[in-house]
Amino acid sequence: MDTTSTQIASGTILFLLLLFFPYLSIADVIYSPVELFSINCGSSSNLSTRDGRNWTADIKFLSENKDSVAAPALTPSTLEGPYTDARLSHSQFTYSFPVSTGPKFLRLFFYSTSYQNFHRSKAYFSVKAGPYTLLQNFNASLHADAGNEPGDYLFREYCINLKDGDRLNITFIASKTSQNPDSYAFINGIEIVSMPPFLYYTNPHDVDITGLPHLVGVNTNLFPIENNFTLETKYRLRVGDQEIPASQDTGMLRSWDVDSKYVTTQSVLSLDIGPGIKLRFTKIPNYTAPDTVYRSVRNMGNNGTINMGFNLTWQLPIDSGFTYLLRLHFCQLNPEMKNPGYQSFFIFVQDQLVEKWADILSWSDKQEGVPVVKQYVVFIPGNQQETLNLSLKMHPNPQSLAKDAQINAIELFKINNSTGSLAGPNPDPDRLPETPKVPLQRPNNKSSGTTRTLAAAVAGAVSAAVLLSFIVAFFLIKRKKKMGSKEKDETPLGGGLSSLPTNLCRHFSIAEIRASTNNFDEHFVVGMGGFGNVYKGYIDDGSTRVAIKRLKPDSRQGAQEFMNEIEMLSQLRHLHLVSLVGYCYESNEMILVYDFMDRGTLREHLYDTDNPSLSWKQRLQICVGAARGLHYLHTGAKHTIIHRDVKSTNILLDEKWVAKVSDFGLSRIGPISSSMTHVSTQVKGSVGYIDPEYYKRQRLTEKSDVYSFGVVLLEVLSGRQPLLRWEEKQRISLVNWAKHCNEKGTLSEIVDAKLKGQIAPQCLQRYGEVALSCLLEDGTQRPSMNDAVRMLEFVLHLQEGAVNEVTESEDTEDVFSSSHSSLLFSDYSKSTALSMATNVGDCSYGSKDSEERSIPDHLFSEIKDPKGR
């Protein structure tokens, strides 16, 4: 569409908005797209629709067109739009669009009906946009017959960011197989609309990080939506009694559906509230959503009374195996909510608490009528072949005065996986509605002959669909079985009890376990977690103390982790790995028995504890020990073992303060050949520690452990946990805070106050370099655990060499001043690490005396010979 047409369309939309919604904000409400292509595929003529769109014939945009044909629909469309004709082909065909740099909406319109010589049931095809796969082996008729979308009309919307000089090429590829030799691809309409650069994508230069998405349940770090991601719009839902059509959007032609079909609990709608209050877009741009979105609210309907018996819940069907961006829209227009804290509520995503004090007035700086958006990123595990529900739940905070929760709109986007794919499965033919749908017909416009022809066509379609259902069901069942066997292979001990290594560790009866714990007496509990409780026990007639971890019964994931840990630990022995004594697997009990660690976990000596504070030298020695244990995992066994859950609670301390890496339930065998660089696997781990590179791409390497260990190093230095949501925004994430302080040259700001006066300046500098190099975004630039061990040993040597110089006098106050230069961890590379590690004898950062010292060989004895105990 040319610029003039675009301006006319935008002006029309603005006129309609102001005509029907006189209380809208006026200034900059409408975003004017730089580009707007509306393509009527398969048609030789242009089409104007009442929503202001001008649909252009497609022929001039076809760049690859071997034998595609244009054909009219045999069943005339009952909807206005690009549904009269289609572009169809048994071969590949491509559209190419000359678009500028930046993010675009890409919309695909399908009318699943039969066309001349193209039966609707045979439409199996893939769609690619540049390097991204949008649809794969997509069967339009199965999706249409599933009844999830109106009639036989299918709509898909994507957000794609184009780099400088790119053309947007959209390719349609028929999925030909021996079972479907006559497959074809088709498309009825394509639309490309420019969007503001940072509507959904993160502004890398934005210093205000409060609006960035937070990871849910897996990581506490922020998750920026980078411009190399492609998104698929799964839901755009407003609260209200009717949808907002494209013509009433803010200029980008988005449609806003109503949320009612996805709400699964009782609630109340409040429509057109606050008509006298002008919305003020001070927190988000005013093109984020139409004003009408923020003037309708769904809440729990408590009417001032306490109603704590249920959650306000939405269930959104999605494809498993993908990461999703969830955007929640809020605006407080209730004049009774005058002060922050008066109304607050919990927000749960996938039953994970993401907001404990959701307070709209607080978010909007105590101003009513200020829309805000909160964003969360959540990974939904699975094999990408099944449909699950993403749940959003809200519940009043018992400590707030108003016992209620409210929301205005929900947006949900799928993020492409590590292979660049957004493709989900086709509906299961066995679960389609029993009565085949007959396409809606336009009344009073068909002759009897046409009716008979259509009836025959429908009958033929039904017969073919039934036959096709049997064929597809057969192959889906086979594929499901194959996938099932693959999932079993994920667990090293897929064979169950018969696979447990009784020859490598001890098997306990449940009677022995009950006797050793006084029948699981709660007084014997020494720890607890998501897996279950840990008990102190006594075996061998009370002569040996052990730690007994009792996994929760009937836990499918627990069973996998149980098998995994036995398999791993029964074959590993090392001074810095916790030792597995044995296991019990009977009477529906899964129990692991370890050597007892007198000092508990490292975390129990860093924060939220009554234990005496660890000295700096003790902390360094523990870090060195833990690093040695991880190094052994990566290099000391037959294959690389990636721990996948390195954190301060999984580093145990024995009575002599020797560090032991524990909990191998999530561990995986690393790449088993030199040609492999990573293991593709589901993202698993613990809040605050997961490598963001692993999270984004689902590619696991030993450098993912290095990142997690870097977080532990910061915990040890700062004496605080990785995430503190109640901290000021700069300090919420420990990793981000440390990087920020380092850039300012004030890393000493994060140092635990209990360590004041204990750390030599050169020791702090080198320790910071080690920690921050482990946290580099690019995993290949992080040091290996071997390098980390040697560098930490060097740091310990520096500390011991300077111990006589570190006192409580004022001379050491500069350790905690802001005068230190920033650590150049962004310039860190593997060669730097090796250089630093191999030149430990040249202590150029210490005193002159220390320069003449050398590190004893025994410090590296375990690296040279990583043998077990």
N, C-alpha and C positions, 0 to 999 in steps of 0.2 A: 504494500500500500504506500502511495507517495505521501509526502509530508502534509500536503493540503488535506488529503483524505483523513489522515490521522488526526489533524487538528479539528476537522469537522466532527469526527466521531467523538473525540474527547469533549468538544463543546456540547454535543448532544447529550452525552452522559451527564455533564455538569448541570445542564438545564433540567434534565429529568430529576436529578438529585435535589436541586433547589426547589423544584416545583412540588415534589411530594414530601420532602422532609425539610420544612422551612427552618427548623431549629438547628440545622447542621452548622458546624464550624465552617467558615468561609475561606479563611486564609490558607492557601496551598493545600486544600483538601484533595484536589485531583493531581495525580501523578501523570505526566504526559510521557508515554513511552517513546524512546528514540526510534524504535522499530516496531512495526506491527504488521505481521504477515498472517492473513487469514486465507487459506488455500482450499478451494473446492475441488477435491481430487476426482479425476475421471470426467470432469465436466469441461466443455469447450466454451462455456459462457460464465460470466460473473453473476454473483447472487448477492442481493442486499437483504438483510434480515432486520426485524423490528428492534433488535437490541443494539442497532447502530453499527453492526459489523458489515463490511463489504468483502464478500468471499470471491477470490480471484481464481480464474482457471489455472490449472496446475502445469500445463505443458511446458512453459518456459523455465520451470524449476527442475525439470527432470534432467539429470546429468548422466544417468545410466539407465537405459531403457531398451533392453534387448527385444522382448516380445510381450511387454505389458499391454493390456487392453483397457479401454474405458467402457463401462457397461452400466446401464440403469438397473436399479433394484427391481426385481420381479414383484415384490410386494411394496407398494408405494409407502413412503414414510409418513407417519402421522405427526412428526415433530418438524418444526422449522429448523433449518440449518443445512449443513453439507451432507445430506443423507440421500439425495436423489440418485446420485451416481457414485461409482467407486473406481479406483485404479486397482487392477488385479493382474497377477502374473504367476506362472509356474516357475519362473526364473527370478533372479535377483534384480531389483530396481532401486534406484537411489534418487533422492531429492537433494539439491544443494542450494543453500541460501547464503547470500552475501550479507553477513551481519557484523556488527562492530564488537569490540572487546567488551566483556562484562557478562553478568548473569542474565539468563533469559528463562521465561516460561516456555516450555515445549509441550503442546497439547495435541493429543491424537484422538480422533473421533472415528468410531466404528459403528456400522449398522449391520448386525449379524442376520443377514437374510440371504436368500439365493439370488445369484445374478446369472445372466445367460451363460450356459455352459460351465458355471461354477456353483456347485452345491454347497450350501452353508456348512455342512458337517465336515467338509474336507479342508477347511481353512486352518491349517497348522503352519505357523511361521514364527520367525524371530525378527526383532527390530533392534537395530544398533544406531546410536548417535555418536559419531566419532569413535573413541575407544570403549564406549560404555554400551553394555547390553541392557536394553530396556525390557524386552520381552524375549522369551526363549521357548520354542515349541508351543507357542500360545495358540490355544484353540478357542476362537471367538464364540462358537456355538455353545460349548460347554459352560463358558462364563455367563453367556446370556441366559441359558436354561437354568443356571443355578439360582436365578431370581434375586441376586444381590443388587442388581441395578435395574432401573425402570425399563420395561419392555425388552427389546433386543438392541438397545443402544448402549454402547460401551464407551467410556471416556477415561483417558489416562492423562495425568498432568505430571510434568517433571520440571525440576530446576537444574539448569546446566550452565556452567560458567565457561565462557570462551576466552581463550588467550589471544594475544595480539596477532593479527594476521590470519586467524583461523576462519575457515568457512564451516558452516554447520551442515554436515552431510548426514542424512537420515536414510538408512538402508533397510529394505524389507527383503527377507530371505525365506523362501518356502522351505519347510522342514520335511524334506523328502526322505522317506525310509521305505524298507521293503513292505512294511505294513500300510504305508500311506504314500504310494507312488504318485498319486494325483494331487498331492497337497499343493496349496497355492497361498500366496500372501495377498492381502488387500488393505486398502485404507480409503476412508471417505473424506476425511478432513484433517488438515494440519494447521496449527496456529503457533506462531512464535511472537512473544511479547517481551519487550525489555522490562526489567524490573530495577528498582533502586539497587545500587551495588551492595548494600549491607542490610537489606530487608531480612534475608534468611542467612546470608553468609556473614562471618565474623570480620569486623574491621581490624586488621592486624595492628593498626596504629592507635586504636582506642585505648586510652589509659584507664578508663573506667571499666573494670572487669566484672562489676556486679551483674551486668546483663548477660554474661556468658553462660552457656549451658553447663550444668553440673552433671557429672556421671552419677548414675543411680546404682547403689548396691555393690558395685565392683571397684570403683575408684573414687577418691575424693577430689582429684584434680579437676580443673576446668577442662572442658572439651570444646575448643573452638571449631566452628564449622568452616573448614578450610575451602579455598576456592577450587581445589581439585576434586571435591566431592560432587557427585550428582545425586539429587534427591528425587524421590517420588512422593507426590502428595497422596497420602492415604485417607486423611480426613481433614475437612475444614468445616467445623461445626459451630454454629452460633446458638445461643439460647434464645428461643422465640417460638412463635406459632407458625412462621412461614420462612422459607429460605430467602436469602438475598441473592437475586440474579446477578449475572455478570455485568449488566448495564448499570447496576447500583453499587458496584465496587468502587474503589478509589482511583480507578483509571487503568487497572491491570487486568480487568475482565475475569476476576476470580468469582466463583460461585460459593456461597456460604450455605451449607445444608443445615437443617435443624438437628439438634442433638437427641431428640426425644426417643428415637428408636434404639439408642444405645444406653439410655439411663435405666438401670436395673433396680433402683430403689425409689421410695417415695420422695417427692420433692415438690417445690412450688415455683411457678413461673411468675415473675414480676415484669410486665411489659411497659415500655415507653416511660420508664421512671426518670425523674429529674428533668422534665422538659424545660424548666426554667433555668437550669444550670448549663452554662456553656462549657463544653469540654476544653481542657487545656492540655495540649500535647507537649508537656515539658520533659517527660521521661522517654517517650518513644516518638518517632515521626508520625505525623497525622495521616500518612498513607498506609500505616500498618494495618488498619481495618476500618470499615465504614463506621461512622458515628453510631448508627443504629445497633451495631454489635455491643457497644458499651452502655446502651440504654435499656437492655433487657438482661435480667439476672435470674439465675436458678439458685435457689437456696433450699434449706432443709425444712422450712415452714414451721418453725418452732413457735412463732407468734409470742416471743418473749418467755416462753416456758422452757425448762430444761428438758432436752430430748437427747440423751446420750446412748440410746439403745441401738443405733444403726449408723452406718456410713452412707454418705451420698456417693453413689458409685456409678461409673461408666465402664462398660466392657466393649473394647474395640477389637474386632477380628483382624489379625495380621498374619504375615508369613513368619515362621520361625527361622532362626539362623541369621537374622539381620540385626543391625543397630538402628535405632529409631531416635529422631529428634521430636520431643514433645514440647509444644508451646502453649502456655496457659495465659489467657487474657483476663485481666481484672480491672474494675473501676468502681470506686466507692461513691455512690450517689445518695446513700441513705443519710438524711440529716441527723438521725439519732446517733450515728457513729461519729462522734465529734472528736474523740481523742484516740491516739494510737494506744493499742492494748485493750481497748474496750471490746473489740471483737478480734479474736485470733483463732486459728484452726490448724489442724494437722493436715498435711498432704502426703498421701502414699501413692507411689508408682510401683506396680508389681509387688504390692505389699511391703515395699521398702519405704521407710520414713524419709522424705526428702525435705519437708519443712515442718518444724515443730511450732514455730511462731509465725505462721502465715498471717500477716497483718497488712491489709491493703493500704490503710492510712499511713502506716509507717513507711511502706515502700514508696508512697507518693509524697513524702515530705510533709505529711499532715494536711494535705490539700485534697478537698473533695473534687470529683470530676477530672481527676488526672489518671488516664489509662496507664497501666503497667503490664509488662509481659514477663513471665518467668519461664525459663527454658531448662529442660532436662534431657539427657541422653541416656538411653537404656539399651542394653544388648539382650535380645531374646534368644536363648539357646535353642538348638534344634538342628535338624538336618535339611532345612530349606525345602522340605517336601510336605510339610504339614501346616495347618492353620491353627493358631492359638489365639487367645484373647489377651490383649494388653489392658490391665486394669488401672483405673484412676479412682482413688477414693479420698474423700475429705471428711474430717470429723472435728467437731468443736473441741477446742482446748479447754479442759475442765477449769483452768485457772482464769479464763477470760470471763468478763461480765455477760456478754451476749453469747449465748450458746448456739452458735449457728456457723455455717460455712457457705460461701457463695462463689460464683464464677460467671464469666460472661461468654467465653468462647474457648474452643480447643482446636489446635492444629497438630497434626501428626504426620511426620515425613519419614520415609524409609531412606537410609543412607546406603550407597553402594558398598558391596563387600570388597574383599581384597583383590578379587579378579575383575573388578569394575562392573559387576553385574547387579541388577536390581530385579532380576526375573524371579517370579514366584511360581508355584505349581498351578496346574489346571485343577478345577474342581473334580472331585472323585465322581465318576459317572454313576457309581452305585448309590450315591447320596443325593442325586438330583431329584427334584419333585417328581412324583409318580405320574402326574398328568402333564404331558408335554404342552408347552405354551403355544398358543396360536397367535401369530403376530397381530397387533392391533390394526384394524382396518379403518380407513377413512370412510365415513358413511355416505351413501347415496352417490357414489361416483364410479361404480363398477357395473358393467353389463353382466348378464348371466353367463356369457361365454368366458369372460374374465374370471368370474367366480369359480366356474368349473376348473379352469386352468390352475387357479390358485389352490383349489381343494386338492387337485392331483399333485401339485407341487408340495403342498403341506404333507399329504399322505406319504409321498416319496421321502420327504425329509425325515418324517417320523420313523419310517422303516429303516432308513439308513442310520439314523441316530441310535436306534435300538441295537442294530448290528455293530455299529461303531462302539457303543457302550460296552458290549461284551468283549470286543477286541482290546479296547483301551483298559478295561478292568483287568483282563488277563495279564497284560504287560505291566500295569501298575502293581499288581500283586507280586509279580516276579521281581519287580524293581524294589518293592518294599522289603521283600525277603532278603534281597541282596544288600540293601541298606542296613537291615537289621544285623546281618552278619558282620558288616563293616563296623557298626557301632560296638559290637561285642569285641572286635579287635582293638578298640580304643582302650579297653581295660586289659592290662597285661594278663590277668588271670580270668579270662572269659569263661573258663571251664568250671568255675565254682569250687566247691569244697575239695573235690578230688585233685585240684591243681595246687592246693596249699602245700608249701614246702616243709613237710614234717621233718625232713632230714636236716634242715638248716636252722630251725628254731623249735622251741618247745611248744607242745600242744597241751593246754590246760583244760580240764573238765570244768563245767559250770559249778560243780560242787566245790572244787578247789578255789575257784574265784570267790564264791560266796563265803567260804570259810576265811579267806584272806582279808575280806573287807567287812566282816561281821554282817554278812547279808546286805551289802551295799548301804551300810549305816551312813547317814548324812554327815555324821561327825568325822568321817574319814575322807570327805570331799576336800580336795586341795586345789581344785580348779574346775572351770566349766567354760563351755563355749557352744557354738552352734551344733557341734557334733554330739555333745553330751557332757557328762561329768568325768572328771579325773579323780580317782581315789588313791589314797595311800594304802598299800597292802603289804602283807607279810607272807612270804612263802617259805617252803623248806623248813617247816616246824618253827616258823617265826624268826629264822636266822637271817633272812634276806629281805630288805625293804625294796619294794617296787612301786612304780606308778602304773595304775590300771585305768586305761581309757575305755569307757563304756559308751559305745556309739548308740544313738537313738534307734530303737527297733523300727522295722518296716521303712527304713530310709533307703530308697533305691540308690541315690547318690552316695549315701554313707557306705553301702555295700561295695560300690566301686572303689571308693577311697580306701576302705578296709583291705580289700584284696591288693590294691596297688601298694599300700604301705608295707604289707607283709612281703610282697615280691621284692620291693626295693631294699628294705632294711635287712632282710634275711641274708642278702648277698653283700652287704657293705659293712666294713668294720674300719673305724678311724677314730683317732683320739678326739676329734672335734665333731663327730656325729653321735647322736644319741643311740644307744644300743637297744635293739629289740630282743627281749628275753623270750617272748612267745606270744601265743594268742589263744583265744577260746572262740569256737564257732559252733554253737549248738543251742538248742532251745530258743531259737530265734534271737540269740544274743551274738553280737559282734564285739569282741573285747580284745584289746591290745595291751601287752604287758611290757614295760620298759624298765631300764635301770632308773632308780629314783634319783632325782636331781634336788639336792637339799636347798639350793638357793632360789629355786623357782625360775621364772622367766626374766629376761633382761628388762622387759618393760616394767616389771614390778619394782625395779630399782632405779627407774628414771623419773616417773611422775605418777600422780594419783596413788601415792603409797605412803605408808608410815615407816618404811624401811629407811635406814641411814643412807645418805647420798653416797654414791660411788665416787672415788677420787678420779682425777683425770687419767692417771696412769692405769688404774683398774679398767677404766672404760676403753683405753687404747688396747690393752692386753686382750680384752673380750672381743673387740673388733678384729684384731689380728687372728684370734682363734676361730671366730666365725668365718672369716675370709678363707682361712686354710681349709675349713670343712667344705665350703662351697667350691673351692678350687679342686679339692679331691673329687667331688661329684662330677665336675666338668671334665676332669682329665685322668682320674685315677682308676676308673672302672673300664670295662670292655668297651662300652659306648658312653657317650656324653649323657649325663643325667641332669635334666633341668628341674630345679626344685619347684618353681612356679608359685611359691607362697612364702617367700622370704619376708620376715617381719620380726619385730622385737619380741613378740610373744612366742615365736618359734625358735628363739635362741635361748636355750636353757643353760643354767649355771650349776655346776656341782659344788661340793663342799669346799673345794679349793679354788673356786671362781673360774674354773675352766669352762669355756664356752662350748656348747654342743648344739649343732643345728638339728632341729627336730621336725616332725610332722611332714611325712612324705606322701600324704594322701593324694595330692594334686600333681605329683612329680611325673615327668614324661621322659622317655628316651629321646635324645636329641637326634639330629641328622646322622644317619648310619652310613653315609657314603660321602666321599669328597665332592661329589657333584651336587649335593644338597646343601643349601645354605640355611634352611629353617624347617620347622615342622608346622604345617597348617592345622590348626586346632581351635576349638572353642576357647573363648576368653574366660579364664578362671583365675581367681586370686583373692586378695583381701583389700578392703577399703584403704585407699591412700598409697598403695605400694605398687600397683600394676604399671608396667612399662606402657606409656601412651602409644608408642609405635606398635607394640603387640596388640593393644586394644583396638587401634584403628584398622590394622591390616590382618589381624588374627594369624600373624606369623610369629611363631615362638622360636627364640634362640637363647643361647646361654647368656647373651647380653641383656635379656629380660631380667634374669636374676641379678645382674650387675646393677641395673636401675633400681630394683627393690632394695638391694644392699646399700645403695647411695642414700635412699630415704632413711634407712636405719642409721647410717652414719650421721645424718642431720639430727635424728632423734637423740642420739648419744650426745651430740654437741649442745643441743638446745634444751634437752630435758622436757620436751613437749611432744604431743602426738601430731601426726601428719596433717590433721584437719581440725580446726576449731571454728565452727560456724558462727560462734558468738563474737569472735574477734573482729576488729576492723578489717575492711575488705582487703587491705594490703597484706594482712597476716593470716587470713583464713587458711591458705595453703602454705605449709611449711616450706615446700620446695620453691614455690613462687617467691615467698618472703626471702629465703636465702639467696636466690638469684638476684632479687631486687637489691638487697643489701650489698651483695658482692659488686654489682654494677656501680653502686655509690662509693665503694671502697670502705664499707662499714660492716663487714661480715661479723664483727665482734658484737653487733647488736643482738644476734640470735643466741649468743652463748648463755648457757644456764648460769643464773646468778650464783648457784652453789659452787661453781668452778672458778669464781673470781679469784685472781691471784695465783692460779695453779698452772696456767697454760703459757708456755714460752711463746713469744711473738712469732718466731720462725716456725714453731710447731703448729700454731693456729693457721698460719698461711698455707703450709704444706698439707695439713689435714683438710682444709677447705678445698684445695685443688683436687685432692683425691675424691672427696664427696661429690663435688660439682661436676667433675669429669665423668663420674658414674651416671650422672643425671642428664647427660647430653641427649638432645632430641634424636639425633642420628645414632642408632645403635652401633653402627660400624666404627664410630669415633670413640666409643667408650672403651676403657681399658678392659683387658681380660681379668678374670679373678686372680690369675697368676701375677699380673702386673699390680693389681690392687693389694695383694698380700705383701709384695716386696715394697711398695710405696708406704704402706702402713707400718711395716717394720722399720722403714727409714724414719717415719714420723716418730715412732716410739723411741728410736735411737736418739733423735734430736731432743726429745723431751728428757730422756735420761741424762743426756750430756749437759743440758741446761738446768737440771733440777736444782743445782746449788745457786743458780742465778735468779730463780723465781721465788720471791718472798711475798710477804703481805705488805711490804713497804710501798710508799708512794711511787717508787721507781718503776713499778710494774703496772701502774695505772694505764700506761699507754697501750697495753694489750687490749683494753676495752674502749679505746678511743676511736675516733673516726679517721685517724690519720693514715691507716693502712691503705696501700694501693689495692685496687680491685684485682681479683684473681682472674687471669685470662683463660677461664675454663672454656670459653667459646672457641678459643684457638687450639684447644687441646686435641691431640691426635695420638694414635697408637705409637708413633715414633717418639713423641714426647714422653709418653709413659715409660717406654723401654729405656730411653735415655736417662730419665730420672731414676729409674730403678737400678740401672747398671752402673750408675755413677754415685752410688750411695757412699762410697768411701771418700768422695770429695764433698764434704758437708759445707758447701759454699754459702749456705744460708744461715749458718750458725756462727759461733765465735771463732776467733783465730785458733784457739785450742782445739775446738771441735773439728776444724779442717784437717788437723793432723791425725785424727782418730780414724779407725776403720771398723767396720761392723764385723763381729766375729762370724766365722763360717757357720756356726751352729744355728744362727738365725734363719738360714736358708736351707737347713738340712731337710726339712719336710718338703720343700719344693723340689729339691734334687731327687728325693726318694719318697714319693707320696704313698708310703705303705700303710697298711692298717695296723691296728693294735696287736 
